[in-house]
């Protein structure tokens, strides 16, 4: 169950961060409507993926996803935009991921 949840979080991050990046590229880098349209589709798909999380509580899933989004955004920036996080970025992302673990997988 945890593995499935983590994989869904990763897929959701790729869709949401990737979708936002495509829109950014279309608007800020003037790459055009095709990029923006692909971004909108990816952002919509993200909403469906998030709905498949095993936990039934919307607030818990989206709160935890916030931590995944933080770490994923830094990784995306490194992979596609040449961003280099400093120790504060890395520390903040690790704290956020600890929050994800506590929110989603802590004993209830």
C-alpha positions in Angstrom: 0.0 0.0 0.0 2.8 2.4 0.8 4.7 1.6 -2.4 1.5 2.3 -4.4 1.0 5.6 -2.6 4.6 6.7 -3.2 4.4 5.9 -6.9 1.1 7.8 -7.2 2.8 10.8 -5.5 5.7 10.6 -7.9 3.4 10.4 -10.9 1.3 13.3 -9.6 4.4 15.4 -9.1 5.6 14.7 -12.7 2.2 15.7 -14.1 1.6 18.8 -11.9 5.2 20.1 -12.0 5.6 19.1 -15.6 2.3 20.7 -16.6 3.1 24.0 -14.8 6.6 23.9 -16.5 5.0 23.5 -19.9 2.7 26.4 -19.3 5.6 28.5 -18.1 7.6 27.6 -21.2 4.6 28.5 -23.4 4.0 31.9 -21.8 7.4 33.1 -20.5 9.6 31.5 -23.1 7.2 32.2 -26.0 7.0 28.5 -27.0 3.4 28.7 -28.1 0.0 27.3 -27.5 1.0 23.7 -28.0 3.2 23.8 -25.0 0.5 25.6 -23.0 -2.2 23.1 -24.1 0.0 20.1 -23.2 0.6 21.7 -19.8 -3.2 22.2 -19.2 -3.8 18.5 -20.1 -1.0 17.4 -17.7 -2.4 19.6 -14.9 -5.8 18.1 -15.4 -4.4 14.5 -15.3 -2.7 15.3 -12.0 -6.1 15.8 -10.4 -7.2 12.3 -11.4 -3.9 10.7 -10.2 -4.3 12.3 -6.8 -7.8 10.9 -6.5 -6.3 7.3 -6.7 -4.4 7.6 -3.4 -5.4 4.8 -1.0 -6.2 7.3 1.8 -9.8 8.5 1.6 -9.2 11.9 3.1 -8.7 14.7 0.5 -7.1 17.1 3.0 -4.5 14.6 4.2 -3.6 13.5 0.6 -3.2 17.1 -0.7 -1.4 18.3 2.5 1.1 15.5 2.1 1.4 16.1 -1.6 2.6 19.6 -0.8 5.8 18.1 0.6 6.3 16.0 -2.5 5.7 19.0 -4.7 8.5 21.0 -2.8 11.1 18.2 -3.3 9.9 17.4 -6.8 10.1 21.1 -7.9 13.7 21.3 -6.8 14.6 18.1 -8.6 12.7 19.3 -11.8 14.6 22.6 -11.7 17.9 20.7 -11.4 17.1 18.4 -14.3 15.5 20.8 -16.8 16.5 24.4 -15.8 20.1 24.1 -14.5 19.0 25.1 -11.0 21.4 24.2 -8.2 19.8 24.0 -4.8 21.8 25.2 -1.8 21.9 23.5 1.6 18.8 25.4 2.8 16.8 24.2 -0.2 17.8 20.6 0.4 17.2 20.9 4.2 13.7 22.4 3.6 12.9 19.6 1.1 14.0 16.9 3.5 11.8 18.5 6.3 8.9 18.6 3.8 9.4 14.9 3.0 9.5 14.0 6.6 6.2 15.8 6.9 4.8 13.7 4.1 5.9 10.5 5.9 4.3 11.6 9.1 1.0 12.7 7.5 0.5 9.8 5.2 2.3 6.8 6.9 2.3 7.6 10.6 0.6 5.1 12.8 -3.1 5.9 13.4 
